Amino acid sequence: MLMDKGVEEAMNRNERAASKALLCLAFGALVGCGGGGGSTPASPPPVPAVKPLVGRVIDGYVRGATVWLDLNGNRVRDTGEPSAVSQQAGAYQLELSAGDRACLPYATLYVDVPVDAVDEDSGPVSAAYQMAVAPRLQALSVDQLMNISPLTTAIWAQVEGRLSTTQPGLGSCQTLRQNQSLREGLSLEIRSVMQELVQRHNLSEQRIHADFIQTQDRAAYLIAQDIVKGLKAGFAHRQLLKARHPDASFLRAEVWYGQAGHHNTEGWLRSSQVWLPGDRYLQELVGLSEDLSQIRNVYHLREESISPWGQGRYTLRKWGTQHWDTTRAAAYCSFEEIVTVKTSQGVEYSLANTAAAVDAAEPSECLGRAPNGLEAPLARSYRVAFLDGHISRVSHDARFSLSPEATSSGPLAGWLNLKDKAATLDLAHLVEHLAPLDYRVEAPVVGEERFIYWHKRKTDDSAALRVQTDRYVGEWTRESTRADQTRLKECSRDGVNWVACS
């Protein structure tokens, strides 16, 4: 609810008065703060002013929208979190305490655009939506403008989606300030998404954060109008998800215009993710009608549950996917189980069994089925991963796929239908078997003849620009980010001599 302006100003005056009293107490100078008695006190040192945060809410310019700083990271505007209402030309002025200003680099800035707010291009807003600016994770100038638009929102929506499967909530300002590893992970995702947005729309980072109405940037304006159509639909669907899953710890909904993977169908898409108690995760990808009111196709559904498994964890995944081959059933179901353990050195080892796909009338059938086929899986794979985040910000991920026959012989032959076998199977045995599989991209693959396929990846963010190196069976690729955020892709046969990929 928006406060009456007089009440808001009174509250701001009270807060400033309280802040001044606290400063006086801290310096032991109550006599200089209106305390009585005695000789005329010396004038207290001036209290340094904390400048408000200013910027614009831009779709067209939007007035009547509420800008607020999410200090505790729960995506809800709570009492005590600074807020302001945008005025003419979308301008806002967010009053910040010294503590709020210190948190500004580590908190997401949101704007709630309600029904009847006014878009100065198109008139009263008919459907509520929300926009955001991702945390900058670096010191900000006191005079820095923070414009909030569909373009800045597109970055934060993508970052949230990528982190949702591993970090359902990004935490409070204090959590980010104190957790270097979490800051680094968030920073890498923001940088990666920014690069993708730059390349997808051919807009520089400066143009994405700029006031594209003031600069008369027609291309950025048109992209923003398309994005905001999706934002409104995504916001409405998120409200439905909240009502459907009131106990969810995290949920997200995104609507955009694009292509649905191998279905090769272009149109409006909606993706949603929900984290539920008991480490359950739900995901959906559907195609929408042009007016975004109807589901046209259900492309993909996924349910994932995670539970303790000895000193490790057990993950069960169920997929329901629309079949791209129209001569077969409408959909097919897939099931996968994964056991993962992390050593004291920080190396993570996983074994995954994937069952053969089975036909279904529609994707939703698959989530209700008990998993089958895991006693004789179609494939088995190993994964070895390591994130050297505290020192060099380099991550390693190596995956090795085996033939179906490998599940019925060898030292891990009994590792099938794993859910209830934590008491009889020893994770130390798994680590011992996988430890020779070196995660480093340059290291040879021990027992390479066992694998039908393998892939290693090294992602190096130790410098200002990311370098990602991939090594497949007999092939290397390296993708380097240039200063202008374009990418240089090179290929190699030995990892030493590189040429531009043909």
Secondary structure, 3 states (H helix, E strand, C coil): CCCCHHHHHHHHHHHHHHHHHHHHHHCCCHHHHCCCCCCCCCCCCCCCCCCCEEEEEECCEEECCEEEEECCCCCCCCCCCCEEECCHHHEEEECCCHHHHHHHHHCEEEEEECCCCEECCCEECCCCEEEEECCCCCCCCCCCECCECHHHHHHHHHHHHHHCCCCCCCCCHHHHHHCHHHHHHHHHHHHHHHHHHHHHHCCCHHHHHCCCCCCCCHHHHHHHHHHHHHHHHHHHHHHHHHHHCCCCCEEEEEEEEEECHHHCCEEEEEEEEEEECCCEEEEEEEEECCCCCCEEEEEEEEEEEEEEECCEEEEEEEEEEECCCCCCCCEEEEEEEEEEEECCCCCEEEEEEECCCEEECCCHHHHCCCCCCCCCCCEEEEEEEEEECCCCCEEEEEEEEECHHHHHCCCCCCCCCCCCCCCCCCHHHHHHHHCCCCCCCCCCCCCHHHEEEEEEEEEECCCCCCEEEEEECCEEEEEEECCCCCEEEEEECCCCCCEECC
